[in-house]
Amino acid sequence: MNWKVIKTERQYKRALVRLEQIFDARKNTRLGDELELLSLLVEAYEKERYAIVAPDPIEAIKFRMEQLGFTQKDLCNVIGLKSRVSEILNRKRKLNLDMIRKLNRALGIPAEVLVREY
């Protein structure tokens, strides 16, 4: 097949169908090359069309706390005073670099998420 840059949803869906058909193609074959090219085209389209925006830092902290079963008291053990934790979770205080490092280590939240504006 002769593939071009994917620009429409219809082309995207057609590409997905074809990807599924040739998914098990061997490398360095005609179908393998088509699979590789089509994968790149689909990835580029999805990156542009369905970009995933990094979460808000506070929402990320709350989500991770919920996942880990953490309470605000548990978070105090990570970043300090109860009042400070409350201010952060209520968006009355910004995260500082030290807090970001501690949250990254303790909760496993990527630093690039924690440094975003909110």
C-alpha positions in Angstrom: 0.0 0.0 0.0 1.0 3.6 -0.5 0.8 5.4 2.8 0.9 9.1 3.4 0.8 11.4 6.4 -2.4 10.7 8.3 -4.5 13.9 8.4 -8.1 12.7 9.0 -9.9 10.5 11.4 -11.0 8.3 8.5 -7.4 7.8 7.4 -6.4 7.1 11.0 -9.1 4.4 11.4 -8.1 2.8 8.1 -4.5 2.8 9.3 -5.4 1.1 12.5 -7.3 -1.6 10.7 -4.3 -2.2 8.5 -1.9 -2.3 11.5 -4.0 -5.0 13.0 -3.9 -7.0 9.8 -0.1 -6.9 9.5 0.8 -6.8 13.2 2.8 -10.0 13.1 4.8 -9.1 10.0 8.5 -10.0 10.2 11.2 -7.3 10.1 13.0 -6.5 6.9 10.2 -7.7 4.7 7.8 -5.7 2.6 5.0 -6.1 5.2 7.5 -5.5 8.0 8.5 -2.2 6.4 4.8 -1.3 5.9 4.2 -2.1 9.6 7.1 0.1 10.7 6.0 3.1 8.5 2.4 2.8 9.5 3.3 2.7 13.2 5.2 5.9 12.8 2.4 7.6 11.0 -0.2 6.5 13.5 2.0 7.6 16.4 2.6 11.0 14.9 -1.2 11.5 14.3 -2.0 10.4 17.8 0.6 12.6 19.4 -0.8 15.6 17.5 -4.5 14.7 17.8 -4.7 13.0 21.2 -2.0 14.7 23.1 -2.0 13.8 26.8 -1.6 16.8 29.0 0.4 16.4 32.1 -1.9 16.5 35.2 -2.1 19.4 37.6 0.5 18.9 40.4 -2.1 19.1 43.2 -4.5 16.7 41.5 -1.5 14.4 40.9 -0.6 14.4 44.6 -4.2 13.8 45.6 -4.6 11.0 43.1 -1.3 9.3 44.3 -2.3 9.7 47.9 -5.6 7.9 47.1 -3.8 5.1 45.3 -1.4 4.6 48.3 -4.1 5.0 50.9 -2.3 8.1 52.3 -3.9 10.6 54.6 -2.9 14.2 55.1 -1.1 13.0 58.2 1.0 10.6 56.0 1.8 13.5 53.7 3.0 15.5 56.8 5.7 12.9 57.2 6.9 13.6 53.7 6.8 17.4 53.5 6.3 18.8 57.0 3.7 20.5 59.1 0.0 19.7 58.9 -0.9 23.3 58.2 1.6 23.4 55.3 0.1 20.2 53.8 -3.4 21.7 54.1 -2.3 24.9 52.4 -0.7 23.0 49.5 -3.7 20.7 49.0 -6.0 23.8 49.1 -3.7 25.7 46.6 -2.9 28.4 49.1 0.9 27.6 49.1 3.1 26.7 46.2 5.4 23.7 46.2 9.0 24.6 46.7 12.0 22.7 45.3 12.6 20.7 48.5 8.9 19.6 48.7 9.0 18.6 45.0 12.1 16.4 45.6 10.5 14.8 48.7 7.2 14.2 46.9 9.0 12.7 43.9 10.9 10.3 46.1 8.1 9.4 48.5 5.1 9.2 46.1 6.9 8.5 42.8 5.3 11.5 41.1 7.5 12.7 38.2 9.2 16.0 39.0 8.1 17.4 35.7 4.5 17.0 36.8 5.2 18.6 40.2 7.0 21.7 38.8 4.0 22.6 36.5 2.1 25.8 37.2 -1.3 25.5 38.9 
